[in-house]
Amino acid sequence: MAEENTPEVKQKSGFDFKIIIAGLIIFLIAMGASY
């Protein structure tokens, strides 16, 4: 079962990673605009 779940976990972690990066970029843009 572990081998079957591995691809799904990788996709989910990769998707969360993209959301975190996008959030950081938006946060930096917001901080830059506020100054």
Sequence and secondary structure as in RCSB ss.txt:
>XXXX:A:sequence
MAEENTPEVKQKSGFDFKIIIAGLIIFLIAMGASY
>XXXX:A:secstr
 HHHHHHHHHHHHHHHHHHHHHHHHHHHHHHHHH 
